[in-house]
């Protein structure tokens, strides 16, 4: 069985176990949003998984909860409150040591309410297919020091979200707020660089990514964003792994027919602790949180913690 690019042979048991323990740690979705689609951190965490980059196929189901508040566009003194729960199916396949492919299909529930003078009606509650994602990671450089059990790797990442989620939901004949829609109605291409390091029971990586959204059919465009992540993981015993990361996002304001939208865009930094447990048979359970600790956001905005739980099956 071939070894992962940038990593010693899996005949080294400690590194092999670490690779498996890292599976869920690196398979968490973007989070800590200052809008309903702009996440902190690496949008391609699944492909970061060292086991996925070794020629294996992996399936995962994960659930995510997030909440955010933002000033209502065109209604001073009013605030939109969004709660979002997602159930996501992920698949990662590496047909070669230097290439990993990933696909993501989310089922989303969004509850949007407005308080203040601009509040109209009971708000909205939608459930259905969200925007799917496709991506790839290509290894550019891989260095292995077998004597020290150490490896380094640099990769190019790229992909796009697809407009598979509904973007024209209406209530009383009027279209619902853009951030209450299940999908963006646009394509969201991204590209970035990813660096990984491993030695012994440690695995760490850092990435930086730029994401862009096209204009949707209603003249709305989500702001460009610069996303970054730095994370370290450590194996405890034979079945447990823990990790701690720093996720960030700097986003430009959304545009509505070319004009900047109030209370969108800005900077968010979040700490991301996580813990993972092997339950045997190739199955892993994991929990992860993103805890915003600093925000410099445009207008009236606030973001809450993001919670993620998942189960993953890894096949040879």
PERA-V254010 format. One record per pair of residues at least 12 apart in sequence whose C-alpha atoms are under 8 Angstrom apart, sorted by the first residue. I is the first residue (numbers start at 1). J is the second residue. D is the distance in Angstrom with one decimal. If there is no record, write none. Layout:
{{I;J;D} {I;J;D}}
This chain:
{{2;54;6.6} {2;55;7.6} {2;97;7.6} {3;54;5.7} {3;97;7.5} {4;50;6.6} {4;51;7.2} {4;53;5.5} {4;54;4.2} {4;55;7.6} {4;97;6.0} {5;53;7.1} {5;54;7.2} {5;97;5.6} {5;98;6.2} {5;139;7.3} {5;142;6.0} {5;153;7.2} {6;141;7.6} {6;142;4.3} {6;143;5.3} {6;144;5.8} {6;151;5.3} {6;152;5.2} {6;153;4.7} {6;196;8.0} {7;142;7.9} {7;143;7.7} {7;144;6.0} {7;150;7.1} {7;151;4.9} {7;152;7.1} {7;153;7.9} {7;198;7.1} {8;144;6.1} {8;145;7.4} {8;146;6.0} {8;149;6.3} {8;150;7.0} {8;151;6.6} {14;200;6.3} {14;201;6.4} {15;198;8.0} {15;199;7.4} {15;200;6.0} {15;201;6.6} {17;238;7.4} {18;201;6.1} {18;202;7.4} {18;203;7.4} {18;234;7.7} {18;235;6.1} {18;241;7.8} {19;49;7.3} {19;50;5.4} {19;51;5.4} {20;50;7.8} {20;51;6.1} {21;235;7.0} {21;239;7.4} {21;240;6.8} {21;241;5.5} {21;276;6.9} {21;277;7.6} {21;278;7.4} {22;49;6.3} {22;50;7.3} {22;51;7.9} {22;203;7.8} {22;233;7.2} {22;241;7.1} {23;49;5.4} {23;50;7.3} {23;51;6.7} {23;52;7.8} {23;284;7.9} {24;49;8.0} {24;276;6.7} {24;284;7.0} {24;285;7.3} {24;286;6.0} {24;310;7.6} {24;311;7.9} {24;312;7.0} {25;233;7.9} {25;242;7.8} {25;243;6.9} {25;274;6.7} {25;275;7.3} {25;276;6.9} {25;286;7.2} {25;288;7.7} {26;45;5.1} {26;46;5.7} {26;47;8.0} {26;48;6.2} {26;49;5.6} {27;45;5.3} {27;46;4.3} {27;47;7.8} {27;48;7.9} {27;49;7.1} {28;45;6.4} {28;46;7.1} {28;62;7.9} {28;288;7.3} {28;308;7.1} {29;43;7.1} {29;45;7.1} {29;64;7.8} {29;308;7.9} {30;42;6.9} {30;43;5.9} {31;66;7.5} {31;290;6.7} {31;306;6.0} {32;66;7.3} {32;268;7.4} {32;270;7.1} {32;290;6.3} {32;291;7.4} {32;292;6.6} {32;303;6.4} {32;304;6.9} {32;305;6.5} {32;306;5.9} {33;66;7.9} {33;68;7.1} {33;268;8.0} {33;303;6.4} {34;68;6.7} {34;264;6.9} {34;265;6.6} {34;266;7.5} {34;268;7.6} {34;297;7.6} {34;301;6.9} {34;302;6.9} {34;303;6.0} {35;68;7.3} {35;179;7.2} {35;264;6.6} {35;265;7.4} {36;68;7.9} {36;82;7.9} {36;179;5.8} {36;180;8.0} {37;184;7.8} {38;225;7.4} {38;251;7.8} {39;227;7.8} {39;249;7.0} {40;227;5.9} {40;228;7.1} {40;229;7.9} {40;247;5.5} {40;248;4.9} {40;249;4.9} {40;268;7.3} {40;269;7.6} {40;270;7.7} {41;227;5.2} {41;228;4.8} {41;229;4.7} {41;246;7.9} {41;247;4.5} {41;248;5.4} {41;249;6.7} {42;207;6.4} {42;208;7.0} {42;209;6.8} {42;227;6.3} {42;228;5.8} {42;229;5.7} {42;247;7.8} {43;209;7.8} {44;135;7.4} {44;157;7.6} {46;92;6.9} {46;102;7.3} {47;92;6.7} {47;100;6.1} {47;101;7.1} {47;102;6.7} {47;136;7.6} {47;137;6.6} {52;92;6.4} {52;93;6.5} {52;94;6.3} {52;100;7.1} {53;93;7.8} {53;94;5.6} {53;97;6.3} {53;98;7.5} {53;99;7.1} {53;100;5.9} {54;94;6.7} {54;96;7.7} {54;97;5.9} {55;93;6.8} {55;94;4.6} {55;95;5.7} {55;96;6.1} {55;97;6.4} {55;316;7.8} {56;93;6.1} {56;94;6.1} {56;314;7.4} {56;315;6.3} {56;316;5.1} {57;91;7.3} {57;92;5.7} {57;93;4.6} {57;94;6.9} {57;314;6.4} {57;315;5.5} {57;316;6.4} {58;90;8.0} {58;91;5.6} {58;92;5.3} {58;93;6.7} {58;312;7.4} {58;313;6.1} {58;314;4.5} {58;315;6.0} {59;89;7.4} {59;90;5.7} {59;91;4.7} {59;92;6.8} {59;312;5.9} {59;313;5.5} {59;314;6.4} {60;88;7.9} {60;89;5.8} {60;90;5.1} {60;91;6.6} {60;310;7.1} {60;311;5.9} {60;312;4.2} {60;313;6.2} {61;87;7.1} {61;88;5.7} {61;89;4.8} {61;90;6.6} {61;310;5.6} {61;311;5.6} {61;312;6.4} {62;87;5.8} {62;88;5.3} {62;89;6.8} {62;308;6.9} {62;309;5.6} {62;310;3.9} {62;311;6.4} {63;85;7.2} {63;86;5.5} {63;87;4.5} {63;88;6.2} {63;308;5.7} {63;309;5.4} {63;310;6.2} {64;85;5.6} {64;86;5.1} {64;87;6.7} {64;306;7.1} {64;307;5.7} {64;308;4.5} {64;309;6.7} {65;83;7.6} {65;84;5.8} {65;85;4.6} {65;86;6.7} {65;306;5.7} {65;307;5.3} {65;308;6.6} {66;83;6.0} {66;84;5.4} {66;85;6.7} {66;304;6.7} {66;305;6.5} {66;306;4.7} {66;307;6.8} {67;81;7.5} {67;82;5.5} {67;83;4.5} {67;84;6.2} {67;303;6.4} {67;304;5.5} {67;305;7.4} {67;306;7.5} {68;81;6.1} {68;82;5.4} {68;83;6.8} {68;301;7.5} {68;302;5.8} {68;303;4.5} {68;304;6.0} {69;81;4.6} {69;82;6.2} {69;300;7.9} {69;301;5.5} {69;302;5.2} {69;303;6.6} {70;263;5.9} {70;264;7.7} {70;300;5.4} {70;301;4.3} {70;302;6.6} {71;262;7.4} {71;263;5.8} {71;299;7.3} {71;300;5.0} {71;301;6.5} {72;114;7.6} {72;118;7.5} {72;263;7.9} {73;261;7.1} {73;262;6.1} {73;263;7.7} {75;117;7.4} {75;118;5.4} {76;117;7.9} {76;118;7.6} {77;116;6.1} {77;117;6.5} {77;118;7.6} {78;114;6.8} {78;115;5.6} {78;116;4.2} {78;117;5.7} {78;118;5.4} {78;119;6.9} {79;114;5.5} {79;115;5.4} {79;116;6.5} {80;112;6.8} {80;113;5.7} {80;114;4.4} {80;115;6.7} {81;112;5.6} {81;113;5.2} {81;114;6.1} {81;115;8.0} {82;110;6.9} {82;111;5.8} {82;112;4.6} {82;113;6.7} {82;180;7.4} {83;110;5.9} {83;111;5.2} {83;112;6.6} {84;108;7.1} {84;109;5.7} {84;110;4.6} {84;111;6.4} {85;108;6.0} {85;109;5.3} {85;110;6.7} {86;106;6.4} {86;107;5.6} {86;108;4.5} {86;109;6.3} {87;106;5.7} {87;107;5.2} {87;108;6.5} {88;104;6.9} {88;105;5.8} {88;106;4.2} {88;107;6.2} {89;104;5.8} {89;105;5.3} {89;106;6.3} {90;102;7.3} {90;103;5.8} {90;104;4.6} {90;105;6.6} {91;103;5.4} {91;104;6.6} {98;137;8.0} {98;138;5.6} {98;139;4.8} {98;140;7.8} {99;136;7.1} {99;137;5.7} {99;138;4.9} {99;139;6.5} {100;136;5.6} {100;137;5.1} {100;138;6.8} {101;134;7.7} {101;135;5.9} {101;136;4.5} {101;137;6.6} {102;134;5.9} {102;135;5.3} {102;136;6.2} {103;132;7.5} {103;133;5.7} {103;134;4.7} {103;135;6.6} {104;132;5.5} {104;133;5.1} {104;134;6.6} {105;129;7.7} {105;130;7.3} {105;131;7.2} {105;132;4.7} {105;133;6.8} {106;129;6.1} {106;130;5.3} {106;131;6.8} {106;132;6.4} {107;127;7.4} {107;128;5.5} {107;129;4.6} {107;130;5.6} {108;126;8.0} {108;127;5.5} {108;128;5.5} {108;129;6.0} {108;130;5.7} {108;182;6.7} {109;125;7.2} {109;126;5.6} {109;127;4.2} {109;128;6.6} {109;182;7.6} {110;124;7.9} {110;125;5.7} {110;126;5.3} {110;127;6.5} {110;180;6.3} {110;181;7.7} {110;182;7.1} {111;123;7.6} {111;124;5.8} {111;125;4.4} {111;126;6.6} {111;180;7.1} {112;124;5.2} {112;125;6.4} {112;180;5.8} {124;171;7.9} {124;176;7.6} {124;180;7.2} {125;180;8.0} {126;180;7.8} {126;181;7.5} {126;182;7.0} {127;182;7.2} {128;165;7.5} {128;166;8.0} {128;182;6.9} {129;164;7.0} {129;165;5.3} {129;166;7.4} {129;182;7.0} {129;183;8.0} {130;164;6.2} {130;165;4.1} {130;166;7.2} {130;182;5.3} {130;183;5.2} {131;161;6.1} {131;162;5.5} {131;163;5.4} {131;164;4.8} {131;165;4.8} {131;182;7.7} {131;183;5.4} {131;184;7.2} {132;161;5.7} {132;162;5.4} {132;163;7.3} {132;164;6.2} {132;165;7.7} {133;159;7.4} {133;160;5.8} {133;161;4.2} {133;162;5.9} {134;159;5.6} {134;160;5.8} {134;161;6.5} {134;162;7.9} {135;157;7.5} {135;158;5.7} {135;159;3.9} {135;160;6.4} {136;157;5.9} {136;158;5.6} {136;159;6.1} {137;155;6.4} {137;156;5.7} {137;157;4.5} {137;158;6.6} {138;155;5.4} {138;156;5.2} {138;157;6.4} {139;153;7.3} {139;154;6.1} {139;155;4.2} {139;156;6.3} {140;153;7.7} {140;154;5.7} {140;155;5.0} {140;156;6.7} {141;153;5.6} {141;154;5.1} {141;155;6.8} {142;154;6.5} {148;199;7.6} {149;198;8.0} {149;199;5.6} {149;200;6.4} {150;197;7.4} {150;198;5.6} {150;199;4.5} {150;200;7.4} {151;197;5.6} {151;198;5.4} {151;199;6.7} {152;195;7.4} {152;196;5.7} {152;197;4.7} {152;198;6.9} {153;195;5.6} {153;196;5.2} {153;197;6.7} {154;193;7.2} {154;194;5.7} {154;195;4.6} {154;196;6.6} {155;193;5.8} {155;194;5.1} {155;195;6.5} {156;191;7.5} {156;192;6.0} {156;193;4.8} {156;194;6.4} {157;191;5.5} {157;192;5.1} {157;193;5.9} {157;194;7.0} {158;189;7.5} {158;190;5.5} {158;191;4.2} {158;192;6.5} {159;189;5.7} {159;190;5.6} {159;191;6.7} {160;187;6.6} {160;188;5.0} {160;189;3.9} {160;190;5.9} {161;187;5.6} {161;188;4.7} {161;189;6.4} {162;186;6.8} {162;187;5.1} {162;188;6.7} {163;183;6.4} {163;184;6.3} {163;185;4.8} {163;186;5.1} {163;187;5.9} {164;183;6.8} {164;185;7.5} {165;182;5.3} {165;183;3.9} {165;184;7.0} {165;185;7.0} {166;181;6.7} {166;182;5.4} {166;183;5.2} {166;184;7.8} {166;185;7.0} {167;181;5.3} {167;182;6.3} {167;183;5.3} {167;184;6.0} {167;185;5.2} {168;181;7.1} {169;181;6.5} {184;216;7.2} {185;216;5.1} {185;217;6.8} {186;213;6.4} {186;214;5.4} {186;215;6.1} {186;216;4.8} {186;217;7.9} {186;221;7.9} {187;213;5.7} {187;214;5.5} {188;211;6.7} {188;212;5.5} {188;213;4.3} {188;214;6.6} {189;211;5.9} {189;212;5.7} {189;213;6.6} {190;209;6.8} {190;210;5.5} {190;211;4.2} {190;212;6.2} {191;209;5.6} {191;210;5.6} {191;211;6.8} {192;207;7.2} {192;208;5.6} {192;209;4.0} {192;210;6.2} {193;207;5.7} {193;208;5.7} {193;209;6.6} {194;206;6.0} {194;207;4.3} {194;208;6.8} {195;207;6.2} {201;234;5.6} {201;235;5.4} {202;232;7.2} {202;233;5.8} {202;234;4.9} {202;235;7.0} {203;232;5.9} {203;233;5.2} {203;234;6.7} {204;230;7.6} {204;231;5.5} {204;232;4.2} {204;233;6.1} {205;229;7.9} {205;230;5.8} {205;231;5.6} {205;232;6.7} {206;228;7.5} {206;229;5.5} {206;230;4.3} {206;231;6.5} {207;228;5.5} {207;229;5.3} {207;230;6.7} {208;226;7.3} {208;227;5.7} {208;228;4.4} {208;229;6.7} {209;226;5.8} {209;227;5.0} {209;228;6.2} {210;224;7.5} {210;225;5.8} {210;226;4.7} {210;227;6.2} {211;224;5.7} {211;225;5.3} {211;226;6.5} {211;227;7.7} {212;224;4.7} {212;225;6.8} {219;256;5.8} {219;257;4.8} {219;258;7.8} {220;254;7.5} {220;255;5.8} {220;256;4.5} {220;257;6.1} {220;258;8.0} {221;254;5.7} {221;255;5.1} {221;256;6.4} {221;257;8.0} {222;253;7.4} {222;254;4.5} {222;255;6.4} {223;251;6.1} {223;252;4.8} {223;253;5.0} {223;254;4.3} {223;255;6.8} {223;265;6.8} {224;251;5.7} {224;252;5.5} {224;253;7.8} {224;254;8.0} {225;249;6.7} {225;250;5.6} {225;251;4.1} {225;252;6.3} {226;249;5.7} {226;250;5.2} {226;251;6.3} {227;247;7.8} {227;248;5.8} {227;249;4.6} {227;250;6.7} {228;247;5.9} {228;248;5.3} {228;249;6.5} {229;245;7.0} {229;246;5.7} {229;247;4.5} {229;248;6.4} {230;245;5.5} {230;246;5.3} {230;247;6.7} {231;243;7.0} {231;244;5.8} {231;245;3.9} {231;246;6.3} {232;244;5.7} {232;245;6.3} {239;277;5.7} {239;278;5.0} {239;279;7.7} {240;275;7.4} {240;276;5.7} {240;277;4.8} {240;278;6.6} {241;275;5.9} {241;276;5.3} {241;277;6.8} {242;273;7.7} {242;274;5.7} {242;275;4.5} {242;276;6.4} {243;272;8.0} {243;273;5.8} {243;274;5.2} {243;275;6.5} {244;271;7.2} {244;272;5.5} {244;273;4.4} {244;274;6.4} {245;271;5.8} {245;272;4.7} {245;273;6.3} {246;269;7.2} {246;270;5.8} {246;271;4.8} {246;272;6.0} {247;269;5.9} {247;270;5.2} {247;271;6.4} {247;272;7.0} {247;290;8.0} {248;267;7.4} {248;268;5.6} {248;269;4.5} {248;270;6.3} {249;266;7.8} {249;267;5.6} {249;268;5.4} {249;269;6.8} {250;265;7.4} {250;266;5.5} {250;267;4.4} {250;268;6.7} {251;265;4.7} {251;266;5.1} {251;267;6.5} {252;264;7.7} {252;265;4.9} {252;266;6.4} {253;265;4.4} {253;266;7.4} {253;298;7.8} {262;298;7.3} {262;299;6.1} {263;297;7.5} {263;298;5.1} {263;299;4.2} {263;300;5.2} {263;301;6.0} {264;297;7.4} {264;298;5.8} {264;299;7.2} {264;301;7.5} {265;297;6.2} {265;298;5.8} {266;295;7.6} {266;296;5.7} {266;297;4.1} {266;298;5.5} {267;295;5.5} {267;296;4.9} {267;297;5.7} {268;292;6.8} {268;293;8.0} {268;294;6.0} {268;295;4.5} {268;296;6.5} {268;297;7.5} {269;292;5.7} {269;293;6.1} {269;294;5.2} {269;295;6.4} {270;290;5.7} {270;291;5.0} {270;292;3.9} {270;293;5.6} {270;294;7.0} {271;289;8.0} {271;290;5.7} {271;291;5.1} {271;292;6.4} {271;293;7.1} {272;288;6.8} {272;289;5.4} {272;290;4.5} {272;291;6.3} {273;288;6.0} {273;289;5.9} {273;290;7.1} {274;286;7.4} {274;287;5.7} {274;288;4.3} {274;289;6.5} {275;287;5.7} {275;288;6.7} {282;312;7.9} {282;313;5.4} {282;314;5.2} {282;315;6.9} {283;311;7.0} {283;312;5.5} {283;313;4.7} {283;314;6.7} {284;311;5.7} {284;312;5.2} {284;313;6.7} {285;309;7.7} {285;310;5.9} {285;311;4.7} {285;312;6.6} {286;309;5.7} {286;310;5.4} {286;311;6.6} {287;307;7.6} {287;308;5.7} {287;309;4.5} {287;310;6.6} {288;307;6.1} {288;308;5.1} {288;309;6.5} {289;305;6.9} {289;306;5.5} {289;307;4.6} {289;308;6.1} {290;305;5.6} {290;306;5.0} {290;307;6.7} {291;304;7.5} {291;305;4.8} {291;306;6.8} {292;304;7.0} {292;305;6.3}}
